[in-house]
Amino acid sequence: MRPVGDAKWRLEEVRYVLNHWAGYRLQAYGITQNHKRIIRLSFLIPHTPDDTRWRQNELFLICDGWAAYWHADYDPATGVILSWQTNGVA
């Protein structure tokens, strides 16, 4: 059995993330969701290896870029990743 449709797309996202893992940079910030403290983890791949703009901005917001940019919500009280999603494609 092979994944099709959304499952195939999701598998391609996972493969991309794992194949590029070492290139990602991380920004983290806290949010409150349903009265719970959550840490939003934002992963991004800089345009060039020496691109340090992601460190200089308070928050690096990107709305597309597919799996080069993705985020996860982490619950520090339980140690569980609640969700993760790559950005869309423009």
N, C-alpha and C positions, 0 to 999 in steps of 0.2 A: 504494500500500500504506500502510495506517495502523497504528500500533502498537495492540496490544490487550493486555488482561491486565496482567501485571507491567510490560511495556514501556510501556504507556500511563501507568501509575502513575508510573514512573520519569521519563518525559517531563514529566509535570505537576510533579514535584519540581524538575527542572532549570529549568523555566520560572519557578517560584516563586522559586528561589534567584537566578536572573539578574535578575528583576524587582525584587527587594528587596535586591540586593547592597549598595547604599550604606547600608542600615540595619543591617547586621550588625556585631557587635563580635567581637573575636577573643581567645580565651585559648589559650595554647600551653603544653605541658609535655612533658617527655621520658619515654619508656618504653623498655624493652628487650624485643625480640620476636625469638625465635630467635637470640639472641646478637647482634642488630643494634640499634643505637641508632636510635630512631624519634622523631619529633616529632609528637605528637597535636595537631592544630589543632581547636579547638572553636569553632564559630560560633554566635552567638545574637543575637536581636533583643530589645533591652530592651523592657519593657512600655510605657514612655513615653520620649520623647527625652532627658529629664533624669534617667533612672534610671541611677545609677552604681553600683548594688550589685554588678554584675558585676566592677567593678574592685576592690572591697573584699574580696571573698571569695578565699580561696586557690584554690578551684576551684568553678565554678558547675556543678553536676550537675543535669541535667534528663533525664527518661526518656521523655517524650512531647513533643508539640508539633509533630510533623511537620516540615516544611521550615523552620520558624522556628528550629529548632535542628538543627545537623548537625555532623559531624566528618569529618576526613580524616587519614590517616596519611601523613606525609612522610618520605622517606629522605634525610637531608642528604648522605650519602655519594654518592648517585647523582643527586640533584636530582629525584627522581620521586615523584609522589603514588601511593602504593601502593593506596589504597582510599579511598572516601568513602561516607557513608551519612547519610541524614536520620533523625531520630528517628521512632518509631512514633506512632500516633494512639491516644489513650486513648478 
